[in-house]
Amino acid sequence: MISPLDSGMAAISAFSVKMNVTANNIANVNSDGFKKSRTTLKEGQFGGVEPKVDQVNTPGITKLVSENGEDRQVEASNVDIAEEVTDSVATEAGYKANLKTIQAYDEMIGSLLNTIG
């Protein structure tokens, strides 16, 4: 059985990975041809949380670019900024909830040690 501290730390680590992936997607929203990544959280081997990062290969919109008097079509990034921002809000909430779990565990252990001591 995984302890609340280990579970909370695993979840915080997983949410950190998820937020980093979201930040990378947002940073590359204007990079032509960039393919966004998506993080899914799954149960770990011992009951914790593990992140799994996959690239999303859906095509971006095609846009016309003029260079040196020549027009050519370029695939834009497939990042949807609205989707990324809303995903980051949920990720932040999950991070904070697991941080509260760790804080409650710390307070509980502290109270127990004060009672014993």
Backbone as CSV, one residue per row, in Angstrom:
resi,resn,N_x,N_y,N_z,CA_x,CA_y,CA_z,C_x,C_y,C_z
1,MET,0.852,-1.186,0.000,0.000,0.000,0.000,0.893,1.243,0.000
2,ILE,0.528,2.217,-0.793,1.311,3.443,-0.917,0.878,4.430,0.176
3,SER,1.849,5.113,0.761,1.528,6.066,1.821,0.948,7.339,1.213
4,PRO,0.215,8.101,2.011,-0.337,9.363,1.492,0.764,10.313,1.002
5,LEU,1.905,10.294,1.668,3.016,11.157,1.261,3.545,10.732,-0.111
6,ASP,3.774,9.439,-0.297,4.262,8.939,-1.590,3.243,9.182,-2.704
7,SER,1.988,8.971,-2.393,0.928,9.183,-3.382,0.853,10.650,-3.788
8,GLY,0.895,11.537,-2.806,0.840,12.970,-3.085,2.045,13.441,-3.875
9,MET,3.225,12.947,-3.525,4.444,13.343,-4.245,4.424,12.825,-5.686
10,ALA,3.949,11.605,-5.877,3.851,11.060,-7.237,2.885,11.887,-8.078
11,ALA,1.773,12.279,-7.477,0.788,13.082,-8.199,1.332,14.469,-8.517
12,ILE,2.020,15.081,-7.573,2.610,16.401,-7.826,3.622,16.320,-8.954
13,SER,4.427,15.282,-8.951,5.400,15.090,-10.026,4.694,14.916,-11.373
14,ALA,3.634,14.136,-11.390,2.882,13.899,-12.628,2.225,15.182,-13.119
15,PHE,1.642,15.964,-12.205,1.027,17.225,-12.608,2.071,18.234,-13.075
16,SER,3.277,18.160,-12.535,4.364,19.024,-13.012,4.723,18.698,-14.459
17,VAL,4.802,17.409,-14.764,5.068,16.995,-16.148,3.949,17.495,-17.054
18,LYS,2.717,17.319,-16.609,1.551,17.747,-17.404,1.589,19.252,-17.663
19,MET,1.942,20.045,-16.655,2.004,21.496,-16.826,3.165,21.888,-17.746
20,ASN,4.296,21.184,-17.649,5.421,21.464,-18.541,5.059,21.188,-20.000
21,VAL,4.322,20.122,-20.245,3.889,19.798,-21.606,2.943,20.884,-22.122
22,THR,2.024,21.327,-21.279,1.102,22.390,-21.666,1.864,23.681,-21.968
23,ALA,2.841,24.017,-21.130,3.647,25.221,-21.347,4.420,25.135,-22.662
24,ASN,4.955,23.962,-22.974,5.674,23.773,-24.230,4.731,23.936,-25.423
25,ASN,3.526,23.412,-25.306,2.540,23.574,-26.377,2.213,25.054,-26.597
26,ILE,1.991,25.774,-25.508,1.665,27.202,-25.617,2.840,27.976,-26.210
27,ALA,4.050,27.634,-25.799,5.236,28.322,-26.316,5.407,28.119,-27.819
28,ASN,4.900,27.027,-28.335,5.067,26.705,-29.757,3.799,26.895,-30.584
29,VAL,2.832,27.630,-30.063,1.566,27.817,-30.765,1.773,28.466,-32.133
30,ASN,2.787,29.282,-32.295,3.046,29.958,-33.573,4.180,29.324,-34.368
31,SER,4.634,28.147,-33.977,5.712,27.448,-34.698,5.090,26.576,-35.788
32,ASP,5.343,26.933,-37.035,4.778,26.173,-38.149,5.189,24.709,-38.076
33,GLY,4.218,23.829,-38.275,4.476,22.393,-38.296,4.605,21.740,-36.934
34,PHE,4.523,22.525,-35.855,4.661,21.953,-34.509,3.464,21.071,-34.193
35,LYS,3.729,19.903,-33.619,2.679,18.979,-33.185,2.618,18.994,-31.661
36,LYS,1.440,19.293,-31.140,1.285,19.361,-29.688,1.427,17.982,-29.062
37,SER,1.695,17.992,-27.767,1.746,16.761,-26.978,0.608,16.802,-25.979
38,ARG,0.208,15.640,-25.519,-0.859,15.515,-24.548,-0.400,14.570,-23.451
39,THR,-0.673,14.928,-22.210,-0.296,14.097,-21.072,-1.536,13.452,-20.482
40,THR,-1.477,12.146,-20.315,-2.544,11.441,-19.619,-1.955,10.883,-18.330
41,LEU,-2.754,10.872,-17.294,-2.313,10.360,-16.004,-2.917,8.979,-15.811
42,LYS,-2.078,8.049,-15.402,-2.552,6.679,-15.192,-2.041,6.173,-13.852
43,GLU,-2.671,5.132,-13.376,-2.258,4.543,-12.109,-0.882,3.906,-12.265
44,GLY,-0.021,4.193,-11.295,1.323,3.648,-11.318,1.354,2.207,-10.849
45,GLN,2.522,1.629,-10.930,2.699,0.225,-10.581,2.334,-0.069,-9.127
46,PHE,2.633,0.869,-8.238,2.372,0.639,-6.814,1.250,1.528,-6.281
47,GLY,0.386,2.015,-7.152,-0.770,2.786,-6.728,-0.627,4.280,-6.852
48,GLY,0.529,4.787,-7.214,0.708,6.225,-7.399,0.175,6.663,-8.756
49,VAL,0.607,7.821,-9.184,0.184,8.381,-10.466,1.406,8.522,-11.356
50,GLU,1.263,8.128,-12.619,2.354,8.268,-13.578,1.844,9.017,-14.808
51,PRO,2.653,9.956,-15.314,2.253,10.655,-16.533,2.690,9.883,-17.776
52,LYS,1.897,9.970,-18.823,2.253,9.384,-20.112,2.077,10.481,-21.148
53,VAL,3.170,10.842,-21.830,3.146,11.927,-22.802,3.145,11.342,-24.211
54,ASP,2.182,11.783,-25.012,2.073,11.341,-26.402,1.945,12.564,-27.296
55,GLN,2.494,12.451,-28.493,2.356,13.511,-29.474,1.023,13.346,-30.211
56,VAL,0.345,14.453,-30.440,-0.929,14.453,-31.150,-0.637,14.842,-32.596
57,ASN,-0.856,13.929,-33.511,-0.452,14.141,-34.902,-1.559,14.661,-35.810
58,THR,-2.608,15.228,-35.261,-3.628,15.823,-36.120,-3.012,17.003,-36.867
59,PRO,-3.399,17.214,-38.097,-2.785,18.310,-38.854,-3.259,19.673,-38.376
60,GLY,-2.369,20.655,-38.478,-2.749,22.038,-38.212,-3.389,22.622,-39.462
61,ILE,-3.901,23.805,-39.331,-4.497,24.442,-40.508,-3.392,24.780,-41.510
62,THR,-3.759,24.849,-42.771,-2.805,25.204,-43.811,-2.947,26.694,-44.097
63,LYS,-1.809,27.373,-44.189,-1.847,28.800,-44.470,-0.914,29.120,-45.623
64,LEU,-1.190,30.209,-46.283,-0.400,30.642,-47.427,0.678,31.613,-46.941
65,VAL,1.940,31.348,-47.298,3.067,32.179,-46.894,3.791,32.656,-48.148
66,SER,4.129,33.936,-48.177,4.881,34.492,-49.308,6.320,34.754,-48.880
67,GLU,7.268,34.168,-49.607,8.692,34.384,-49.363,9.384,34.600,-50.694
68,ASN,10.174,35.672,-50.798,10.932,35.963,-52.011,10.050,35.970,-53.263
69,GLY,8.854,36.492,-53.118,7.949,36.575,-54.248,7.240,35.287,-54.599
70,GLU,7.490,34.232,-53.849,6.840,32.945,-54.112,5.843,32.630,-53.002
71,ASP,4.703,32.129,-53.401,3.689,31.703,-52.439,3.797,30.201,-52.229
72,ARG,3.676,29.788,-50.983,3.670,28.353,-50.686,2.741,28.103,-49.506
73,GLN,2.265,26.884,-49.424,1.374,26.502,-48.330,2.205,25.880,-47.207
74,VAL,1.890,26.283,-45.977,2.602,25.801,-44.798,1.576,25.313,-43.781
75,GLU,1.882,24.189,-43.152,1.001,23.687,-42.084,1.345,24.412,-40.792
76,ALA,0.346,25.005,-40.182,0.542,25.696,-38.905,0.564,24.675,-37.764
77,SER,0.853,25.144,-36.597,0.826,24.308,-35.400,-0.597,23.790,-35.165
78,ASN,-0.717,22.624,-34.556,-2.043,22.091,-34.241,-2.462,22.406,-32.801
79,VAL,-1.795,23.368,-32.184,-2.095,23.754,-30.802,-3.309,24.675,-30.770
80,ASP,-4.263,24.353,-29.915,-5.432,25.200,-29.670,-5.202,25.885,-28.325
81,ILE,-4.941,27.182,-28.356,-4.573,27.919,-27.146,-5.680,27.858,-26.088
82,ALA,-6.944,27.894,-26.501,-8.051,27.831,-25.538,-8.052,26.485,-24.813
83,GLU,-7.800,25.414,-25.547,-7.740,24.081,-24.945,-6.583,23.991,-23.950
84,GLU,-5.446,24.567,-24.314,-4.262,24.509,-23.449,-4.478,25.293,-22.153
85,VAL,-5.093,26.460,-22.263,-5.316,27.287,-21.072,-6.300,26.608,-20.130
86,THR,-7.386,26.069,-20.668,-8.353,25.393,-19.795,-7.747,24.129,-19.181
87,ASP,-6.898,23.436,-19.924,-6.218,22.260,-19.390,-5.275,22.653,-18.249
88,SER,-4.634,23.810,-18.379,-3.707,24.240,-17.327,-4.442,24.584,-16.032
89,VAL,-5.678,25.060,-16.145,-6.473,25.373,-14.952,-6.766,24.087,-14.176
90,ALA,-7.179,23.044,-14.881,-7.456,21.754,-14.232,-6.175,21.149,-13.654
91,THR,-5.074,21.296,-14.362,-3.796,20.767,-13.880,-3.376,21.478,-12.602
92,GLU,-3.540,22.788,-12.577,-3.192,23.555,-11.374,-4.037,23.120,-10.177
93,ALA,-5.324,22.880,-10.414,-6.207,22.440,-9.332,-5.776,21.073,-8.796
94,GLY,-5.409,20.162,-9.680,-4.930,18.847,-9.252,-3.635,18.946,-8.467
95,TYR,-2.748,19.819,-8.904,-1.483,20.038,-8.199,-1.755,20.553,-6.781
96,LYS,-2.623,21.563,-6.676,-2.941,22.152,-5.369,-3.627,21.141,-4.444
97,ALA,-4.517,20.323,-4.984,-5.218,19.334,-4.164,-4.235,18.328,-3.572
98,ASN,-3.270,17.898,-4.361,-2.292,16.943,-3.855,-1.308,17.594,-2.899
99,LEU,-1.031,18.863,-3.089,-0.195,19.592,-2.138,-0.892,19.681,-0.782
100,LYS,-2.204,19.905,-0.803,-2.984,19.932,0.446,-2.956,18.572,1.147
101,THR,-2.973,17.494,0.386,-2.883,16.151,0.959,-1.570,15.979,1.709
102,ILE,-0.498,16.435,1.099,0.828,16.340,1.740,0.877,17.208,2.986
103,GLN,0.330,18.414,2.909,0.317,19.304,4.073,-0.500,18.705,5.218
104,ALA,-1.651,18.122,4.912,-2.483,17.497,5.951,-1.754,16.321,6.581
105,TYR,-1.077,15.521,5.762,-0.301,14.387,6.277,0.812,14.884,7.195
106,ASP,1.494,15.952,6.793,2.572,16.526,7.592,2.039,17.026,8.936
107,GLU,0.895,17.697,8.913,0.298,18.186,10.156,-0.129,17.031,11.053
108,MET,-0.668,15.982,10.457,-1.105,14.827,11.231,0.091,14.157,11.918
109,ILE,1.180,13.975,11.190,2.380,13.360,11.772,2.955,14.267,12.853
110,GLY,2.940,15.593,12.608,3.433,16.535,13.607,2.616,16.474,14.893
111,SER,1.292,16.408,14.748,0.423,16.311,15.937,0.662,14.997,16.676
112,LEU,0.858,13.928,15.925,1.120,12.634,16.543,2.422,12.652,17.327
113,LEU,3.450,13.249,16.756,4.742,13.336,17.447,4.661,14.238,18.660
114,ASN,3.889,15.298,18.592,3.695,16.186,19.760,2.953,15.461,20.878
115,THR,2.009,14.608,20.507,1.267,13.843,21.495,2.164,12.817,22.187
116,ILE,2.986,12.175,21.403,3.894,11.160,21.954,4.965,11.810,22.818
117,GLY,5.514,12.930,22.320,6.625,13.613,23.003,6.171,14.350,24.152
